[in-house]
Amino acid sequence: MNLQFWMTIRRRIPIFLLLISATGCSRPDNRTVAVLTGADRVAAGEKALLLGKRVGLITNHTGITRDGRHIADVLHEDKQIELAALFGPEHGIRGRAEAGERVESDIDEATGLRVFSLYGRTRKPTPDMLDGLDVLAFDIQDVGTRFYTYISTMSLAMEAAAEKGIPFVVLDRPNPIGGVLVEGPVLDPALRSFVGIHPIPLRHGMTVGELARMFNEEGWLKNGVYAELHVIPMQGWKRSMLYDETGLKWIAPSPNMPKLQTALLYPGMGLLEATNFSEGRGTDRPFERVGAPWLDSEAVIHELRGQFGDEIEFQPVTFVPKDIPGKATNPKFEGETCQGIRFTVRDGHRLQAVKLGFALILALQKHHADVFHIHDPRMHLMSGQRWVAGALKQGATADELISRWQPDVEQFLQLRSKYLLYE
């Protein structure tokens, strides 16, 4: 069926969702439950959307079932499905390329299939790449932060599928940092980029399946196209859950996201990439240890302790960033001894990571104005608003920043309520 057909009927027919009733699991004392991802449900036989189809699959090393099988292998071995092509995002199909490193198209060793790169010559599947496909599927673990690029890849792929007139299927996975806390500026559409593709807060509190619904139904895809969207939801996931409460094994979604704690800190510490202060790349604890040779660790820690409770612990630390193949090339302050701060998350349910990131930047601005610098264009893109860099330089408090973006967040919360799939 062609694109015009779907654009004609999409306002008459509700979005296609595979919403299969889930049996709730009570949390045992260790607060973990047996969450089943969309991939788990497909592997268990809930694959009606893919049966008899030539499937293109956008995935990477995180597309793993509970029993350790890669979704590409599951589909490739299924005689009722023809897995015809693979598509790899930033970091590549096996997750080995570092942030920003161009990824080339290749052949997947496990399946022998062509892998089309979506982080090389193009970031959006071309019509030629989709030739002969009946459906395009997406299964990648996100980390819940707007400037993490997998959701941008998903959006661009949805556009391509809509333009080609083929269905788009999302195999849903947890938001590892939970679906309750929502923080940070809502993206100004004028600042749309690959690190901020749609007007959502910096920390959005949604799963990729929920985001796909929003991107599609709000008409945010380019040129007003609408995808024939299907979401295969999880079973057993609750919005209050962090990843370590799902019973799923943590697989680093990218080389510098080794643990859940990293992901919990990332919405705030990722902002440091728009400054001349080390976010910890070039160490084994990126985003958990941050610093610079000139940092007065004790003074800055004192500032932060006054704004946060026992949900996070701050400790002074020293570290030396170094080149780590596949993880960090030419990191900030390479080979220099940095005075730093080590963050230990004690309660990920309560930690306001975006507030923490801005509070740290403000403390650096206060104590090290002579050497600390914010790169305005980069901060515009990372924060999603042009006013943020100026407010930081003028010494606004973290609470003042929150009061400025909170009305937009409240509007977003009302908007997202239409697209939530989980309680």
Secondary structure, DSSP 8 states (H G I E B T S, - for coil): --HHHHHHHTTTS---------------TT-----B-HHHHHHTT--TTTTT-EEEEEE-TT-B-TTS-BHHHHHHH-TT-EEEEEEE-TTTTTT-S-TT-----EE-TTT--EEEESSSS-SS--HHHHTT-SEEEEE----SBTTSTHHHHHHHHHHHHHHHT--EEEE----TT-SS--EEEE--GGG-BTTB-SS-EEE----HHHHHHHHHHTT-SGGG----EEEE--BS--TT--GGGTT-----SSTT--SHHHHHHHHHHGGGGGBTSB-STTSSSBTTEEEETT--HHHHHHHHHTT--TTEEEEEEEE----BTTTBSS-TTTTS-EEEEEEEES-TTT--HHHHHHHHHHHHHHH-TTT--B-HHHHHHHHS-THHHHHHHTT--HHHHHHHHHHHHHHHHHHHTTT----
